[in-house]
Amino acid sequence: MLLRNAKILFNNPVSLELYHMALVCPDIAATIQPGQFLMVRIQDRLDPLLRRPFAVHRLYPNDPPGSFEMLYKVVGRGTQLLSNMLAGDSVNLLGPLGRGFRLPEEKGSVLMVAGGIGIAPLPYLAETIAASGCKGPSVLWFGGKNSADLVCVQHFNDLGFTVQLVTEDGSEGRKGLVTGHLEQWLTQQNELPGVIYSCGPYPMQRSVAEMAARLGISSQLSMEALMGCGVGACLSCSLRCRPPEGTQEPHYANVCQDGPVFDGEEIVWDESSS
């Protein structure tokens, strides 16, 4: 875990609420793995007091060396202040933090599922899998409320992914929820993917985990959670998981330390969130 200042290369809007920010920090770029995250603080400010968690969206090892990109959504005061920062400004980073994605053990097909801003950690994962020599077909199912949520699609196309788009209002791709169309698609495949990687809202993640379990597919889910510290001290990001073997007591993991990536079958899903 490192504490570093990073200079902003650009901070550009990609929709009304979404921004791409590129940063230069060679030490962080050299160590962070797909699915891990950073706790970000705006330099020289105590308001907001707490850092905000962000996944690395893409890595740029050569242009310039040690740079990477974050994708974030403006949802409150902290991200609003972040969206106003300019090239040449600096932010303070704590990380890399958490447990990231594991790469496929076999060279079979790969399926990714994203809901809204849940797309944020998946391009870096997709780049890493492609660089590992994985030759199996790769598919991304990407859902959002409307077409403005569906960003970064061309990057997945360039990596050789088949991209399936779904919007709740029907403004782009299929209409409805991504999980509804995904299950129908999976049942029509002659060969199921070896693994499902997913990131998005809790109800979507639960549907993906249950779908994967029914079909005998392993799933790795990057869980979204409110975080106060990012290092397991505040316990604000607790997630109920299955207890260790041989015990029956309720067991809670910290998304920041034990995740954010969990196997779908690890999680005890809240019935009220279905």
N, C-alpha and C positions, 0 to 999 in steps of 0.2 A: 504494500500500500504506500503510495507516494502522495506528497503534498507539493503541488507545482502551480506556478502561474503560467497561463497560456495566452498568447496574442491571437486576437480575432483576425482572420483573413477576410471573411465576408459574413454577412448576416442578412440573408435575403428572404423576403416572403415568397411562398409558393402557392398560397391561397389566402383567404381572409384571416385564417387562424393559425396556419402552419408556416414555420420558418426553417430554413437550412442555415446552420452556422458552421463555418469551418474554423478550426483552431490549429495552432502549431504548438506541439509539446512532444518532442522526440522520446522522452523517458516514458510517458504514458503510452504513446503509440507503439513502442517496442514491446510492451508487456501485456496490453489488454487483449482479452480473448472475446470472440463473438458471444453476446449475451451478457457479459459483465457490464457494469455501469459505473458512472462517475457522479460524485456529489459536487455540485457547482455553486460557487458563491461569487456574487458580483464584487469586484475589488473595492476596497475602501468604503464599504457600506455595512451598517449594522441593521438596516431595515430594508428588506426582511432579514431577520436574524438567522433563520435556518437555511441550510443549503437545499438545493433541489436536485433530485436524481434524474440522470439522463443516460440513455444507452448511446453507444457509439454506432452511428448509422452506416458510415463507410470509412475505410482507411485509405489514406493517400500516402504511400511510402516514399514516393519520389517527387511530388510536385506540390509544395516543397517537401523535402524529407521530414518525416515525423509529423505529418499533419493528418487530421481526420475531421469528419463531419458529424454533427448531431442534427437530428430532426426533432423539433419540439412544437407543442401546441400551446398557444396563449390561453391560459385558463384562470389566471389570478394575478395578483400584484407582482410576484416574483418573475413569472414568465413575461409579463407585460414590460417590466423594466429590462429584462434580457432582450426583448425584441427591439428596444430602442438603442441598443449598443451598436457601435460603428466599427468598421475595419480599423485596426490599430489599437483599439481598446483591449483591456485584459480582463480575464476572469481567473478565479482561483479554483483548482481542481483537487479533489481528494479521490484517490483510487489507483488502480482498478479495484472494484469491489464485487463481491458475490461470486456465485457459481454460474458459469455460462453454459452454453450448449455443448454437447458432445457430438463429434462428427460421426457420420454413419460408419459402422463397423464393416459393412459389406458395400460393394459397388452397385447396389441396386437403385431403384427409383426413390426420389425424395419428394415429399409433399410439404409445402408450407401453407399456413393459413394465417391471415392477418385481418384484424378488425380495426378500422380507423387508424389512430396514431400507433396502434400495435404493429404497424409496418416498420417502425423505427429501427429495431435491432436486426431485421431480417436481411437487408442487403449485405451487411458485413458477413453474416453467416453464409449467404449464398456465394459471395466472392471466395470465402475460405473453402467451401465445399468444392467449388469449381477448380480452385488452385490445387486441391488435394488429388485431382485426377479422377474424380467420380464421373463415370461415363453413363450412368443410368439416366433415364428421363426424369426431368425435374418439372414440377408443376407448382404454381402459386394460385391459391384461391384468396381473393382480396375483396373484403366487403366494407361498405361505408354507408353513411346516411344518404349522401348524394355524391355527385361526380367530383366535387371539390375535395372530398376526402381521399380520392384515389390518386396518390402521387407516387412517383418513382417507378411507374410501370415500365417505361422504356428501358430502365437499367436492368430489370429482370429479363426483358426480351433480349437484350444484348448478351446476357449470360446464358442464353439458350433455354430459358424457362418458357413453358406454356402458361399463359396468364389467363385466368378466368375471373371476370369482374362481376360484382353484385352490388346493387344499391337499393336501399330501402324504398326510395321514391321512384325507382326505375329510370333515373336520369342517365345512367350508363350501365351497360351490361344487363344481366338478369335482374329482375325485380324481386325483392324479398330479403330474407336473412341469408347470409353466406352459409351458415351451417345446414339449412334446409336443402339448398342446392348441392352442397358438398356431399351429403349422405347419399342422395340419389345418384350422383356421379360415381361415388365409390362402389356402389352396388352394381354398377354397369361395367366395371373394369375387369378384364381378364386376369390381370395380375395386380395385387394390392401393393402400395408403397411399403418399403421397409420401415419407414419412420415418418411420423408427422411432427413438424416443428410449428409451434403456434404462439401467437401473442395477440392479446386483445382484451376486451371487457370480460369480467368474470362469468356472466351467463354464456358467452360464446366459448370460453375456455372449458367450462363444464361440459357443454355439448360435445366439443371436440374430444375431450377425455373419455366420455361415455361411449361415443361413437367408435373411437379407437379400440377401447376395451372389448366392445361387442364383436369387432372384426378381427381381433387378435393382432393389432398393429401397435407397436410401441409409440408413445407420445412424449414429447418434451415441450413443456409449456412455460413460457416466460410470463410470470404473474405480475400484474400491476398492483401497487400498494402505496398508501401514504407512508412516507418515511421522514422521521425527524432527524436521524443521525447517520444512517447508512452502515453502522458498524455493530448493531445488535445491542446497544445500550438502552435505548428508549422503549423498546418493545412495542412500538406503534404499528409495526407491520406484521404482527403475528398471523399465522395461517395454520388452521387445524389440519394435521396430517395423521396418517395411521401410526399407532404407537410402535415402538421397537418390538421385535419378536419376543414373545414371552411375557409381555406386559399388556394390561388392558386399560391403564390410566389414560385420560385425555392427553394428547401430545400436540404441542404447538411449536412450529418452526418459525424462524424469522426469515421473511422474504429477502432481507438484505444480506444475511449471512449464509443461510441454507439454500437460498435461491439466488437470483430470481427465477432460475430455471428449475422446474420440478418434473419428475416423471408423473404422468397423469394419474397413475394408480396410487401415488403417494398421498394424494390430497383427499381429505374428507370433505365432500362438497356440501355446502349449506343448502338445505332443502328450500329455504325461503328465497333463494336467488335464482331458482330455475325459471 
